[in-house]
Amino acid sequence: MKLLFVCSQNRWRSLTAEKIFQGIDGHEVRSAGTEDHARIKLTEGHVGWADVIFVMEKKHVRRIQDKFRDGVIGKRIICLNISDDYKYMDEDLIGLLESSVSEYLQEWHS
């Protein structure tokens, strides 16, 4: 399964998620940001590639749906509700990501 993690700037939250979930259970993982100055800016290619899109905040869902309206048809977009309060590989962020994302991964593998 191809997992895409999205935050605003792709520097802390989504990049941490990409790092910790890469290769787990054979998943392919990428990350991107919705803002113009993101480290890796979200493109239609990212959206098309992904089986599931995990976003950190509700505003990311809206931005993806507004910008890639056709590309998200039939895509599962899951909002993790993780605010922009963490640095890259922050222990609390890793804990939040692992608990919220693994709930979905277990659901799909069962």
Disulfide bonds with the S-S distance in Angstrom:
none
